[in-house]
Amino acid sequence: MEVILTLENRNGMLFNHRRLSRDRRVCEKILDYSNEKELWMNAYSRKLFTDLTDINSIQVDEEFLDKSQSICFVENQDITPYLPKIDTLVLFQWNRDYPADFFFTVDLSQWNLISTEDFEGTSHEKITMEVYKKDL
């Protein structure tokens, strides 16, 4: 399974149960990355994709991390219990400090960085996309 997350500089994901930021270009990149494969998420995350046209591949289910064997976009859940079935992490870094109280805690020293790409978003001058594969 592949998991996509968005993080601020200290690996924060949420503050007071809300996302830290949003960017239309990140949503487009997520859809490009999934390349018409099933993209799983919960209803909270699905709202980010409302204005985008190419969303036929999005599967919404509150238990998506239990059901998916494909690509998952995670904003408000701890992925630690699912690490045994995750082989790829895709991290979108906001490259900013935001207040956060819920964090991504995976030790990336057990993962190989296989690609990185900086791009300009619609709300951020620089967003970094990193793709990690699990060490075998």
C-alpha angles and dihedrals in degrees: 000000000000121000126199121200138172117222141179122222095282093044092261116162105174142016119201089347093304132110115260097226144344133213129182092215091057090054090050090049090050091053091046090050093051088052095203093310115129110287112199127202142139126263091262092062095038089070089070091065098048096108096045120097103208098068103117091111095058115112116194120203131140089223094048096131089058095045106038127088091173133056123332130190109209125190108150109026137082109245095193095101089053098050094106090064097039116094100164133042121193112194124192107200117204090202090220138096113248129172107266138174100174117061144191103242104179114131103235092195086088091056133072119230103226101172142006130189131181118206139166115254130201092254102022130054092217130023121173123213114200125184119202129187122202118255109246 
